[in-house]
Amino acid sequence: QGALQADTSFETNLAGARENGLLVGCYFFSQAISVEEAQQEADFVLSVLNGRAMDLPVVFDWEHIEGVEEASNQVDTETVTACAVAFCDRIAQAGYQTAVYRNGMLGYLHYDPAGLEGYGTWYAEYATWPSFAYAFHLWQYSNTGIVAGIAGNVDLDLWFPPVAED
């Protein structure tokens, strides 16, 4: 919508998830077209989090907006990757885990995988088995989940935590 804004249900959802013993993380739906804009978005997210702990990553979620003319739809691979790195670096400097949201189209066509090495990946593919050729830490495998206490369909995800090295 052209403005930095928090989801109106963020606080309620965060509190409800914690009250029910769920691990929590968050994502920001970015429309950044420059590194500076991605850093501003990260600063906004950090102001909303206000130092609160997250169990899961704070995720950079840049996507095309179908059916509308958006400047972000014209951004090249190099810039999209640089925006993801800038956002994640700013978030990581504040002590949070980070990741970049991708589906197959974004993962293969709009990001430079080499430029995102070392950053977590939240991969979305609604299938029985994922087909993405790169490693990922979160898998969004359905958008038609049912969860008690939530009206309507919800996304379902699996988290693959990193294995501690000796």
HELIX and SHEET records of a PDB file:
HELIX    1   1 PHE A   10  GLU A   19  1                                  10    
HELIX    2   2 VAL A   35  LEU A   49  1                                  15    
HELIX    3   3 ALA A   71  GLN A   74  5                                   4    
HELIX    4   4 THR A   77  GLN A   93  1                                  17    
HELIX    5   5 GLY A  104  MET A  105  1                                   2    
HELIX    6   6 LEU A  106  HIS A  110  3                                   5    
HELIX    7   7 PRO A  113  LEU A  116  5                                   4    
SHEET    1   A 6 CYS A  26  SER A  30  0                                        
SHEET    2   A 6 VAL A  58  TRP A  62  1                                        
SHEET    3   A 6 THR A  98  ASN A 103  1                                        
SHEET    4   A 6 GLY A 120  ALA A 124  1                                        
SHEET    5   A 6 LEU A 138  GLY A 145  1                                        
SHEET    6   A 6 VAL A 154  TRP A 159 -1                                        
END                                                                             
